[in-house]
Amino acid sequence: MSTDIALDTHVKRSVAHGMFTIERTYPGVTPQRVFDAFASVEGKNGWFTAPNEMWDIAERTMDFRVGGRERLVGNWKSGMVTAFDAIYLDIVPGERIIYTYAMHLDGRKISDSLATFEFKAAGGGTAFRMTEQGAFLDGYDDNGSRERGSLGIVDKLSAYLEG
């Protein structure tokens, strides 16, 4: 079997693995409402972005179904370009979303991840759990920065749900 993949022989190849879990409770917010914040471009535009003063969305597409794809490309004021490319693996309405995604930084793939989001009724609200397992590639070995970035995004989700 042959491949047409050209590899840059000057890059030292490596893979570092990381995993983290983020949990939040949303009193008075139904699991379906939290789930819905993930289920459309309109919902995700409310929280799944970088701060507007730091970047502009260059591209956003979303096909929210099992096997569907999501893409988000951002142009940072610094000149950096980031790209998020996801494929939905599992969707249970109001309960669970699982997708795999690749992150690119200035055209260079830096990671592949599996992300799981759970939404459970709890005391008149929602218990939310995000678990991510990542493979960080070729020197981009910082699971800590991915976790910090994800914490910031989840904080934006919390603010979005609070209104």
Z-matrix of the N, CA and C atoms (Angstrom, degrees):
N
C 1 1.448
C 2 1.527 1 107.98
N 3 1.291 2 117.65 1 126.59
C 4 1.457 3 120.78 2 179.02
C 5 1.518 4 109.93 3 -107.66
N 6 1.323 5 114.70 4 155.66
C 7 1.460 6 120.17 5 177.02
C 8 1.514 7 108.65 6 -126.76
N 9 1.305 8 114.96 7 156.41
C 10 1.463 9 121.27 8 177.53
C 11 1.513 10 110.99 9 -106.39
N 12 1.307 11 117.27 10 25.65
C 13 1.461 12 121.69 11 -177.78
C 14 1.518 13 108.52 12 -85.68
N 15 1.302 14 116.08 13 121.10
C 16 1.465 15 120.81 14 176.16
C 17 1.524 16 108.32 15 -91.41
N 18 1.319 17 115.85 16 126.93
C 19 1.450 18 120.05 17 179.48
C 20 1.520 19 109.86 18 -105.91
N 21 1.308 20 115.65 19 139.92
C 22 1.459 21 121.32 20 174.21
C 23 1.520 22 107.35 21 -78.71
N 24 1.320 23 116.66 22 108.97
C 25 1.465 24 120.44 23 -175.86
C 26 1.519 25 112.54 24 -74.08
N 27 1.343 26 118.27 25 -6.33
C 28 1.466 27 121.43 26 -179.96
C 29 1.529 28 112.36 27 -88.19
N 30 1.335 29 116.73 28 -8.28
C 31 1.459 30 120.95 29 -178.63
C 32 1.521 31 108.94 30 -92.45
N 33 1.325 32 116.50 31 128.50
C 34 1.466 33 120.72 32 174.73
C 35 1.522 34 107.45 33 -77.23
N 36 1.313 35 116.46 34 118.82
C 37 1.461 36 122.04 35 -176.47
C 38 1.522 37 110.65 36 -81.72
N 39 1.332 38 115.46 37 136.60
C 40 1.456 39 121.32 38 176.49
C 41 1.519 40 109.13 39 -158.29
N 42 1.309 41 115.41 40 159.52
C 43 1.465 42 122.21 41 173.56
C 44 1.530 43 107.18 42 -137.14
N 45 1.319 44 115.76 43 127.69
C 46 1.462 45 122.19 44 173.75
C 47 1.525 46 107.18 45 -118.79
N 48 1.317 47 117.14 46 135.02
C 49 1.457 48 121.65 47 -176.97
C 50 1.524 49 110.74 48 -104.11
N 51 1.305 50 115.27 49 147.02
C 52 1.455 51 120.57 50 177.00
C 53 1.516 52 110.27 51 -150.54
N 54 1.310 53 114.93 52 158.25
C 55 1.463 54 121.27 53 178.64
C 56 1.526 55 108.81 54 -148.64
N 57 1.317 56 115.84 55 142.63
C 58 1.456 57 120.34 56 174.37
C 59 1.519 58 109.47 57 -150.98
N 60 1.324 59 114.83 58 160.35
C 61 1.460 60 122.93 59 177.32
C 62 1.525 61 107.96 60 -130.86
N 63 1.327 62 115.55 61 137.22
C 64 1.466 63 122.35 62 176.11
C 65 1.523 64 106.85 63 -122.96
N 66 1.337 65 116.27 64 130.92
C 67 1.462 66 120.50 65 179.41
C 68 1.526 67 110.24 66 -124.51
N 69 1.311 68 115.29 67 142.98
C 70 1.459 69 121.98 68 175.79
C 71 1.526 70 108.13 69 -141.82
N 72 1.327 71 116.07 70 155.76
C 73 1.454 72 122.25 71 172.31
C 74 1.522 73 107.38 72 -119.23
N 75 1.324 74 115.80 73 133.39
C 76 1.467 75 121.91 74 -179.69
C 77 1.525 76 108.95 75 -117.75
N 78 1.364 77 117.58 76 91.34
C 79 1.464 78 120.64 77 179.37
C 80 1.534 79 110.63 78 -61.98
N 81 1.318 80 115.38 79 138.34
C 82 1.460 81 120.18 80 175.76
C 83 1.520 82 114.68 81 73.10
N 84 1.320 83 118.50 82 5.70
C 85 1.471 84 122.21 83 179.65
C 86 1.529 85 107.32 84 -115.20
N 87 1.331 86 116.96 85 124.44
C 88 1.458 87 120.54 86 -177.90
C 89 1.530 88 111.67 87 -71.80
N 90 1.326 89 117.15 88 152.53
C 91 1.461 90 119.41 89 174.69
C 92 1.531 91 112.29 90 -55.14
N 93 1.324 92 116.99 91 -36.91
C 94 1.465 93 119.84 92 -179.88
C 95 1.527 94 111.04 93 -63.48
N 96 1.318 95 117.63 94 -39.11
C 97 1.472 96 119.89 95 179.56
C 98 1.532 97 110.99 96 -65.52
N 99 1.339 98 117.11 97 -40.98
C 100 1.464 99 119.81 98 177.93
C 101 1.528 100 109.07 99 -65.39
N 102 1.329 101 116.86 100 -45.75
C 103 1.465 102 121.72 101 177.01
C 104 1.526 103 110.68 102 -55.76
N 105 1.334 104 116.61 103 -45.35
C 106 1.474 105 121.25 104 -178.08
C 107 1.521 106 112.48 105 -61.01
N 108 1.328 107 118.15 106 -26.93
C 109 1.468 108 120.61 107 177.28
C 110 1.528 109 111.15 108 -65.17
N 111 1.326 110 117.21 109 -19.23
C 112 1.462 111 123.33 110 178.72
C 113 1.527 112 113.00 111 -96.66
N 114 1.329 113 117.81 112 -16.29
C 115 1.460 114 122.09 113 -163.33
C 116 1.523 115 116.00 114 -91.97
N 117 1.337 116 118.60 115 -0.15
C 118 1.466 117 120.19 116 -179.40
C 119 1.524 118 110.30 117 -150.62
N 120 1.315 119 115.52 118 158.43
C 121 1.466 120 120.68 119 175.51
C 122 1.526 121 109.85 120 -59.56
N 123 1.337 122 116.61 121 -41.24
C 124 1.463 123 120.47 122 -179.22
C 125 1.525 124 110.76 123 -61.17
N 126 1.331 125 116.72 124 -44.05
C 127 1.455 126 120.02 125 178.21
C 128 1.517 127 111.55 126 -64.35
N 129 1.328 128 117.25 127 -47.16
C 130 1.458 129 120.42 128 -177.63
C 131 1.523 130 112.33 129 -68.42
N 132 1.328 131 117.91 130 -29.54
C 133 1.469 132 119.77 131 176.90
C 134 1.517 133 111.49 132 -61.95
N 135 1.341 134 117.36 133 -21.80
C 136 1.456 135 121.46 134 -179.92
C 137 1.521 136 114.33 135 -77.14
N 138 1.343 137 117.27 136 -14.10
C 139 1.465 138 117.84 137 -175.71
C 140 1.529 139 114.50 138 -153.68
N 141 1.319 140 120.04 139 -27.11
C 142 1.467 141 121.57 140 -174.67
C 143 1.526 142 109.64 141 -91.11
N 144 1.333 143 115.04 142 67.83
C 145 1.467 144 122.65 143 -179.79
C 146 1.525 145 108.36 144 -150.63
N 147 1.305 146 114.23 145 167.20
C 148 1.468 147 120.03 146 170.33
C 149 1.530 148 107.38 147 -85.96
N 150 1.319 149 118.67 148 165.97
C 151 1.466 150 119.95 149 176.86
C 152 1.531 151 111.19 150 -57.71
N 153 1.335 152 116.55 151 134.10
C 154 1.467 153 121.50 152 -176.08
C 155 1.516 154 113.48 153 -56.39
N 156 1.324 155 117.29 154 -31.68
C 157 1.467 156 118.88 155 -179.56
C 158 1.526 157 111.76 156 -73.20
N 159 1.343 158 117.40 157 -9.82
C 160 1.459 159 121.08 158 -177.47
C 161 1.527 160 113.83 159 -105.03
N 162 1.337 161 118.04 160 -20.20
C 163 1.463 162 119.18 161 -176.08
C 164 1.521 163 111.65 162 -159.92
N 165 1.313 164 114.80 163 168.70
C 166 1.463 165 123.26 164 174.78
C 167 1.523 166 108.10 165 -126.81
N 168 1.329 167 116.30 166 140.32
C 169 1.457 168 120.37 167 175.62
C 170 1.521 169 108.14 168 -73.84
N 171 1.329 170 116.40 169 123.71
C 172 1.464 171 121.80 170 177.92
C 173 1.522 172 110.74 171 -93.83
N 174 1.343 173 116.16 172 -31.89
C 175 1.463 174 120.51 173 -178.49
C 176 1.518 175 108.85 174 -156.07
N 177 1.329 176 115.97 175 137.54
C 178 1.457 177 120.90 176 173.96
C 179 1.516 178 107.98 177 -147.53
N 180 1.330 179 116.25 178 120.12
C 181 1.462 180 121.84 179 175.35
C 182 1.522 181 107.72 180 -134.39
N 183 1.319 182 115.48 181 153.48
C 184 1.460 183 118.99 182 -176.50
C 185 1.524 184 109.53 183 -156.16
N 186 1.327 185 116.46 184 127.35
C 187 1.460 186 124.23 185 174.84
C 188 1.526 187 105.71 186 -124.82
N 189 1.332 188 115.19 187 87.35
C 190 1.467 189 121.75 188 -170.71
C 191 1.528 190 110.50 189 -80.95
N 192 1.325 191 114.80 190 87.52
C 193 1.463 192 123.78 191 175.74
C 194 1.519 193 106.75 192 -161.80
N 195 1.328 194 116.94 193 158.65
C 196 1.462 195 119.67 194 177.00
C 197 1.530 196 107.93 195 -59.28
N 198 1.317 197 115.92 196 127.17
C 199 1.462 198 121.85 197 -175.58
C 200 1.517 199 113.32 198 90.14
N 201 1.340 200 116.61 199 -11.31
C 202 1.461 201 121.35 200 179.22
C 203 1.521 202 111.17 201 -75.85
N 204 1.319 203 114.90 202 166.41
C 205 1.464 204 121.15 203 -176.57
C 206 1.523 205 110.73 204 -122.45
N 207 1.326 206 113.80 205 152.87
C 208 1.463 207 121.61 206 172.87
C 209 1.518 208 107.47 207 -130.88
N 210 1.334 209 115.76 208 140.91
C 211 1.463 210 120.69 209 178.44
C 212 1.524 211 108.74 210 -138.39
N 213 1.331 212 115.32 211 134.64
C 214 1.459 213 121.94 212 175.95
C 215 1.526 214 107.67 213 -137.28
N 216 1.331 215 115.86 214 121.13
C 217 1.461 216 122.02 215 177.29
C 218 1.519 217 107.11 216 -119.08
N 219 1.339 218 115.65 217 132.10
C 220 1.457 219 120.74 218 179.54
C 221 1.515 220 111.66 219 -125.64
N 222 1.318 221 115.35 220 137.48
C 223 1.466 222 122.32 221 173.71
C 224 1.520 223 107.66 222 -101.16
N 225 1.329 224 115.74 223 115.04
C 226 1.455 225 121.95 224 -178.95
C 227 1.525 226 109.99 225 -82.71
N 228 1.316 227 116.45 226 149.27
C 229 1.478 228 121.10 227 178.65
C 230 1.528 229 111.07 228 -58.85
N 231 1.336 230 117.14 229 -24.93
C 232 1.459 231 121.87 230 178.88
C 233 1.529 232 112.44 231 -73.50
N 234 1.344 233 116.47 232 -12.44
C 235 1.457 234 121.12 233 -176.54
C 236 1.517 235 113.03 234 103.96
N 237 1.318 236 117.49 235 -14.67
C 238 1.460 237 121.90 236 178.97
C 239 1.531 238 109.73 237 -69.03
N 240 1.344 239 116.27 238 148.02
C 241 1.463 240 122.45 239 175.88
C 242 1.528 241 107.45 240 -122.62
N 243 1.330 242 116.80 241 128.02
C 244 1.456 243 121.23 242 175.68
C 245 1.525 244 109.02 243 -115.44
N 246 1.335 245 115.16 244 146.79
C 247 1.465 246 120.83 245 177.65
C 248 1.518 247 109.54 246 -134.89
N 249 1.330 248 115.26 247 133.79
C 250 1.467 249 125.12 248 178.15
C 251 1.523 250 105.63 249 -116.83
N 252 1.337 251 117.27 250 121.26
C 253 1.465 252 122.34 251 -179.88
C 254 1.521 253 108.60 252 -127.04
N 255 1.345 254 116.69 253 113.40
C 256 1.462 255 121.96 254 -174.39
C 257 1.521 256 111.35 255 -117.92
N 258 1.340 257 114.78 256 153.64
C 259 1.462 258 123.11 257 171.03
C 260 1.526 259 106.88 258 -127.70
N 261 1.337 260 116.23 259 125.55
C 262 1.469 261 121.36 260 -179.95
C 263 1.524 262 110.41 261 -76.78
N 264 1.334 263 116.14 262 124.63
C 265 1.461 264 122.25 263 -178.85
C 266 1.516 265 112.83 264 -100.02
N 267 1.351 266 117.49 265 -33.60
C 268 1.454 267 121.75 266 -174.62
C 269 1.518 268 108.57 267 -152.49
N 270 1.320 269 116.32 268 131.20
C 271 1.468 270 121.85 269 176.07
C 272 1.527 271 107.64 270 -136.90
N 273 1.319 272 116.13 271 120.16
C 274 1.462 273 122.51 272 171.98
C 275 1.525 274 105.09 273 -117.10
N 276 1.341 275 118.13 274 105.87
C 277 1.464 276 120.71 275 -173.67
C 278 1.529 277 113.12 276 -49.94
N 279 1.328 278 114.11 277 128.02
C 280 1.452 279 121.52 278 177.83
C 281 1.516 280 114.90 279 77.53
N 282 1.356 281 118.31 280 -3.13
C 283 1.459 282 120.30 281 -173.96
C 284 1.529 283 115.17 282 -127.60
N 285 1.343 284 117.94 283 -42.43
C 286 1.461 285 118.75 284 -170.62
C 287 1.525 286 111.34 285 -157.62
N 288 1.344 287 114.80 286 144.95
C 289 1.462 288 123.10 287 172.03
C 290 1.522 289 106.72 288 -136.76
N 291 1.325 290 116.66 289 132.84
C 292 1.462 291 121.30 290 174.27
C 293 1.520 292 107.40 291 -129.81
N 294 1.325 293 115.47 292 128.95
C 295 1.462 294 118.96 293 172.70
C 296 1.512 295 110.69 294 -141.12
N 297 1.313 296 114.29 295 159.73
C 298 1.448 297 121.18 296 171.97
C 299 1.517 298 106.25 297 -108.42
N 300 1.334 299 116.00 298 147.09
C 301 1.461 300 117.26 299 179.49
C 302 1.516 301 111.56 300 -148.58
N 303 1.320 302 114.14 301 152.73
C 304 1.461 303 122.67 302 174.59
C 305 1.517 304 107.57 303 -111.81
N 306 1.328 305 115.92 304 142.06
C 307 1.469 306 121.92 305 173.96
C 308 1.518 307 108.66 306 -113.54
N 309 1.334 308 114.20 307 137.20
C 310 1.466 309 121.51 308 176.32
C 311 1.524 310 108.68 309 -122.51
N 312 1.308 311 115.77 310 141.95
C 313 1.464 312 123.38 311 177.54
C 314 1.525 313 106.60 312 -124.80
N 315 1.329 314 115.59 313 113.85
C 316 1.468 315 121.16 314 -176.83
C 317 1.526 316 111.55 315 51.23
N 318 1.341 317 116.18 316 43.27
C 319 1.453 318 121.81 317 176.48
C 320 1.518 319 115.06 318 83.16
N 321 1.312 320 118.36 319 -6.62
C 322 1.467 321 122.99 320 -179.24
C 323 1.527 322 109.13 321 -99.36
N 324 1.341 323 116.74 322 124.70
C 325 1.456 324 120.10 323 177.30
C 326 1.524 325 108.60 324 -68.77
N 327 1.340 326 115.94 325 125.29
C 328 1.463 327 120.36 326 -179.18
C 329 1.528 328 113.24 327 -109.82
N 330 1.351 329 117.49 328 -18.02
C 331 1.463 330 117.94 329 -179.02
C 332 1.521 331 111.45 330 -166.55
N 333 1.333 332 113.43 331 158.06
C 334 1.457 333 124.09 332 167.28
C 335 1.511 334 106.08 333 -126.87
N 336 1.332 335 116.51 334 136.48
C 337 1.462 336 119.87 335 -175.68
C 338 1.516 337 111.62 336 -139.45
N 339 1.328 338 114.86 337 156.47
C 340 1.443 339 123.41 338 169.66
C 341 1.527 340 106.28 339 -113.86
N 342 1.327 341 117.35 340 122.65
C 343 1.464 342 122.08 341 -178.68
C 344 1.532 343 109.71 342 -118.91
N 345 1.324 344 115.15 343 131.96
C 346 1.467 345 122.03 344 179.46
C 347 1.522 346 108.19 345 -122.36
N 348 1.329 347 116.12 346 130.67
C 349 1.467 348 122.85 347 178.97
C 350 1.524 349 107.86 348 -121.28
N 351 1.345 350 115.74 349 126.98
C 352 1.458 351 121.30 350 -179.41
C 353 1.527 352 109.12 351 -120.28
N 354 1.337 353 115.53 352 139.98
C 355 1.457 354 123.17 353 -178.20
C 356 1.526 355 107.34 354 -129.27
N 357 1.348 356 117.52 355 112.63
C 358 1.466 357 120.93 356 -176.87
C 359 1.524 358 110.01 357 -127.35
N 360 1.326 359 115.67 358 138.10
C 361 1.465 360 121.13 359 175.09
C 362 1.527 361 108.50 360 -62.88
N 363 1.340 362 115.17 361 135.17
C 364 1.469 363 120.11 362 -179.09
C 365 1.523 364 109.32 363 -154.71
N 366 1.318 365 116.60 364 111.51
C 367 1.461 366 121.55 365 173.14
C 368 1.512 367 114.61 366 53.85
N 369 1.297 368 119.04 367 45.43
C 370 1.467 369 121.33 368 179.36
C 371 1.517 370 113.41 369 78.59
N 372 1.305 371 117.46 370 14.17
C 373 1.458 372 122.09 371 178.85
C 374 1.512 373 110.40 372 -149.00
N 375 1.325 374 115.31 373 -148.63
C 376 1.462 375 120.82 374 -177.42
C 377 1.512 376 111.30 375 -132.03
N 378 1.338 377 115.37 376 133.06
C 379 1.458 378 121.93 377 167.58
C 380 1.529 379 105.61 378 -94.39
N 381 1.317 380 116.17 379 121.59
C 382 1.467 381 123.25 380 -177.76
C 383 1.520 382 108.64 381 -111.47
N 384 1.327 383 116.06 382 134.92
C 385 1.465 384 120.08 383 175.94
C 386 1.527 385 109.16 384 -136.36
N 387 1.332 386 114.89 385 129.24
C 388 1.462 387 122.74 386 173.72
C 389 1.525 388 107.32 387 -114.52
N 390 1.329 389 116.91 388 128.40
C 391 1.456 390 121.87 389 174.93
C 392 1.520 391 107.48 390 -124.36
N 393 1.318 392 115.77 391 130.06
C 394 1.467 393 120.11 392 178.73
C 395 1.514 394 109.82 393 -126.10
N 396 1.324 395 114.76 394 135.52
C 397 1.456 396 123.16 395 173.92
C 398 1.518 397 106.03 396 -119.57
N 399 1.333 398 116.42 397 122.26
C 400 1.455 399 119.79 398 -173.71
C 401 1.507 400 113.71 399 -124.40
N 402 1.328 401 114.60 400 149.39
C 403 1.459 402 123.07 401 169.87
C 404 1.530 403 105.65 402 -115.08
N 405 1.324 404 116.45 403 112.39
C 406 1.461 405 123.07 404 -175.68
C 407 1.521 406 108.07 405 -99.27
N 408 1.316 407 116.52 406 128.66
C 409 1.457 408 122.29 407 -162.20
C 410 1.518 409 114.92 408 -107.70
N 411 1.314 410 114.38 409 141.50
C 412 1.466 411 124.37 410 164.25
C 413 1.524 412 114.14 411 50.41
N 414 1.325 413 114.68 412 52.78
C 415 1.458 414 119.91 413 175.76
C 416 1.514 415 114.43 414 96.32
N 417 1.335 416 117.86 415 -14.04
C 418 1.471 417 119.59 416 175.44
C 419 1.526 418 106.34 417 -88.50
N 420 1.325 419 115.99 418 78.73
C 421 1.462 420 121.89 419 -169.39
C 422 1.526 421 112.37 420 -106.60
N 423 1.319 422 118.04 421 41.27
C 424 1.453 423 119.42 422 -172.67
C 425 1.517 424 111.95 423 -118.78
N 426 1.341 425 116.14 424 79.33
C 427 1.453 426 120.76 425 174.14
C 428 1.529 427 110.52 426 -58.52
N 429 1.315 428 117.74 427 -31.37
C 430 1.462 429 121.38 428 -179.52
C 431 1.511 430 112.46 429 -60.46
N 432 1.328 431 118.14 430 -40.81
C 433 1.471 432 119.10 431 179.12
C 434 1.522 433 110.82 432 -69.07
N 435 1.323 434 118.92 433 -33.42
C 436 1.464 435 121.00 434 176.92
C 437 1.513 436 110.09 435 -66.87
N 438 1.326 437 116.20 436 -41.15
C 439 1.464 438 118.96 437 178.14
C 440 1.521 439 110.61 438 -65.02
N 441 1.333 440 118.28 439 -43.72
C 442 1.477 441 120.82 440 178.13
C 443 1.535 442 110.49 441 -61.66
N 444 1.318 443 117.16 442 -43.04
C 445 1.462 444 120.20 443 177.63
C 446 1.518 445 111.81 444 -62.50
N 447 1.326 446 116.49 445 -40.70
C 448 1.461 447 120.85 446 178.80
C 449 1.529 448 111.23 447 -67.23
N 450 1.334 449 117.24 448 -37.69
C 451 1.465 450 120.03 449 175.18
C 452 1.529 451 110.43 450 -59.71
N 453 1.318 452 117.61 451 -42.56
C 454 1.463 453 121.41 452 177.52
C 455 1.515 454 112.23 453 -62.14
N 456 1.329 455 116.28 454 -41.47
C 457 1.465 456 120.79 455 178.82
C 458 1.533 457 110.33 456 -66.06
N 459 1.334 458 117.18 457 -42.49
C 460 1.468 459 120.50 458 178.71
C 461 1.531 460 110.20 459 -65.87
N 462 1.321 461 118.22 460 -35.80
C 463 1.467 462 120.26 461 173.92
C 464 1.527 463 110.50 462 -61.40
N 465 1.335 464 117.21 463 -39.30
C 466 1.473 465 119.97 464 176.65
C 467 1.523 466 111.18 465 -66.30
N 468 1.344 467 117.15 466 -36.82
C 469 1.461 468 120.77 467 174.73
C 470 1.526 469 109.74 468 -60.63
N 471 1.337 470 116.74 469 -44.99
C 472 1.467 471 120.68 470 179.34
C 473 1.525 472 110.92 471 -58.68
N 474 1.325 473 117.74 472 -46.35
C 475 1.473 474 121.95 473 179.21
C 476 1.532 475 110.14 474 -62.64
N 477 1.311 476 117.12 475 -40.95
C 478 1.474 477 121.74 476 178.84
C 479 1.524 478 110.17 477 -60.66
N 480 1.328 479 116.76 478 -46.05
C 481 1.471 480 120.43 479 -178.17
C 482 1.515 481 112.36 480 -68.96
N 483 1.336 482 117.45 481 -27.88
C 484 1.452 483 121.59 482 178.62
C 485 1.521 484 111.93 483 -77.99
N 486 1.321 485 116.60 484 -9.60
C 487 1.448 486 119.43 485 170.78
C 488 1.470 487 117.46 486 107.68
